[in-house]
Amino acid sequence: MLVNSCSPNCSYATGGTEGFEAAHDAESLFLKGVSFEHGSGCEQNLEKAVEYYKAASALGHEQAQLQLGLCYLNGVGVQEDHEEAVKFLRLASDKGNVKAICKLGICSLYGRGVLQDSSEAVKKFRIAADHGDMEALAELGKCILYGYGVEKDKSVGVRFIQTAAEHGDVNGMFILGHSLTKATDGSIGDPRDGIRWLNYAADHGHVRAMHVLGTCYLYGIVAQQDPSRGVQMLKRAAEKGDADAAAMLGRCYLEGDGIAQDEGEGVRWLKFSAQRGVVFAINTLGIRCLRDESFAKREGAYVAELMQADDGESSESRHILGLMYANGRGVPQDIRRAAELLQDSPINFDTLLAR
């Protein structure tokens, strides 16, 4: 049973009444979920938001089904579960919800909760875009630009993406910016305009835009190199949960690249990233163990555990772990295990340490 924990100022406060009795219909349940999700008039509580969305969805509320699908898709207030996301998005889509159709297209494009099918994604993007959804138009443009599930046409693809971006779609801003900065030969437009669009997207809270901008400024890709600004962007993205940005940020702290060297902060961000399966973060921690014996004594067992957690270890991870066993860095020396891991490894140890 849900307990009403809204503040007295919340428009859904019921004088202490508990449970769903406080909401008399699906719309009320949905709106209460919105209040909890955004902390509107009450303390934000994402888990309670999901509970109210579920209750409204069970009564057939279209928007609640969409929101619940998005919660499962992005892990908001509930464990990320793409199959559950698709289930609820389909319920909303069957009612003609345009945004749900667009999101199902994204699921098809990337194989989230369904088999990857670019052609199916394009169909859904066309339907949603025809009904005015700018996110769908941007995604359709991306598919046309790169030939995902449809014949490639750079001119049409860029035009669709730019239209979405100019109509204020934040994802369109990101896609346009990212595409322009990747095409450094200028074949689809001025790459420097890409930096401008990425900044627009980042200013509107787009996390991946922050990450990409951080990389551009850190390494001088298209933009004027500015490591300090790059680190600032990476930190913004990492603080919003971007595990890849967190890995790069951790390395910057360890190396003093664009920010004052701080091993504690570096390790903290690398662990955050490594726990989310980012191989670069795991390997960076492993290399640190090989370089620094005292670090290996403190963190080596933990790093080795991360490396062995995934049966599909990368060749670089296997090589690093093999060297850790060969030298007894953070793990008991085990020459036999080292030999197994280092067998047929194409990676040069000196190359790893020079990173």
C-alpha positions, 0 to 999 in steps of 0.5 A, a space after each residue: 500500500 502506498 503512503 501519501 508522503 506529499 507535503 501539506 502544500 502538495 495538490 494531492 495531499 489528502 490530510 494523511 489518508 493512506 493508499 490509492 484511496 486518495 486518487 479516485 481515477 487513473 488520471 489522478 494516479 498518473 498526476 500523483 506519479 508525476 508529482 513524485 517524479 519531479 518533486 512538484 509540491 512534495 519530496 521527490 520519490 522516484 520509486 513512488 512515482 513508478 508505483 503510481 504509474 503502475 496503478 494508472 497503467 493498470 487502469 489503461 492510462 495511456 500517458 502512464 504506460 508511456 512514462 512507465 515504459 520510459 522509467 524501465 528503459 532508463 532505470 528511473 525509480 526502478 531497475 533498468 529492464 528493456 523488455 518491460 519497457 517495450 511491454 509498456 511502450 507497446 501498450 501506449 503505442 497501441 493507443 496511438 501514442 506518438 512518443 511511444 512509437 518513437 521510443 519503440 523505434 529507438 528500441 528497435 534501432 539499438 536492440 533494447 528489449 527487442 531484436 535489433 532491426 534498423 528497418 523496423 526502426 525506420 518505419 516507426 520513426 517515419 510514423 512518429 515524424 509524420 505526426 510531428 514528433 521532432 525526436 523521431 525526425 532527428 532519429 530518422 535523419 540519422 538513419 538516412 544519413 548513415 544508411 541504417 535500415 534505409 538507403 543512405 542520403 547525406 543531404 536528406 539526413 542532415 536536413 531532417 536532423 537540422 530541422 528537428 534541432 532548429 525546432 528545439 529538439 535537444 536530441 536533434 541538437 546532439 545528433 547534428 552536433 555529433 555528426 558534424 564533429 565526426 565528419 571532420 572532412 566537412 562532407 556534411 557541413 562545417 565541423 565547427 558548427 558541430 561544437 556549437 550544436 553540442 553546446 546547445 544540447 549540453 546547455 539543455 541538459 543532454 548528458 552525452 553532449 556533455 561527454 562528447 564536448 568534454 572529449 573534444 575540448 580535452 583532445 582538441 578535436 575540432 574545438 580549440 584544445 582546452 583540457 580544463 574545459 574538457 574536464 569540466 564537461 566530463 565532470 558534468 556528464 559523470 555527475 549525471 551518471 554517464 559511466 563512460 565520462 566518469 572513466 575519462 574523468 577518473 583518468 584525468 584526475 590520476 594523470 593531472 590532465 586538465 585538473 589538479 592530480 588527485 588519486 582519491 578522486 580518480 579512483 572514485 570515478 574509475 570505480 563508479 565507471 568500472 562497476 557499470 562495466 566500462 572496460 576502459 575504467 577497469 583496465 585503467 585501474 589494472 594498469 595502475 596496479 602494475 605501475 604502483 605497488 602500494 596501489 596494488 596492495 590497496 586495490 588489486 584484489 578488487 580490480 582483479 575481481 572486476 576483471 574476472 567478473 565478465 566471461 567476455 574479458 577483452 584481450 587487453 583485460 586478460 593481458 593486464 590481469 595476466 601480468 598482475 598474476 605474474 608479478 603478484 600485484 594485488 593478487 597472489 602470484 600464480 604463474 600458471 594462471 598468468 600463462 593462461 591469460 597471457 597466451 596469444 596476447 598481442 598486446 605489448 606491456 610497454 605500450 600499456 604502460 605508456 598510455 
